[in-house]
Amino acid sequence: MRSKLYVCIHNDSYAASLDLRKIYRGIPDRTAEQLGMVRIIDESGDDYLYPKDCFARISLPMVVQQELKLAA
């Protein structure tokens, strides 16, 4: 299972769980995608469903992705 990266672009109603402009890992979930949601590992360290429009999918250079994995 390969995770995707997202940046939070708004956190209306989710301020306690999501930080604006923070990069989050997303977990592939076809059912969630069909519902317009994404499964995100949030500030609690657990994964939850959030509206897709709270995020923008991003792509980072491989060296940055490796550093982020090491920091986790």
Secondary structure, DSSP 8 states (H G I E B T S, - for coil): ---EEEEE---TT-TTT--TT-EEEEE--HHHHHTTEEEEE-TTSSEEEEEGGGEEEE---HHHHHHHHHH-
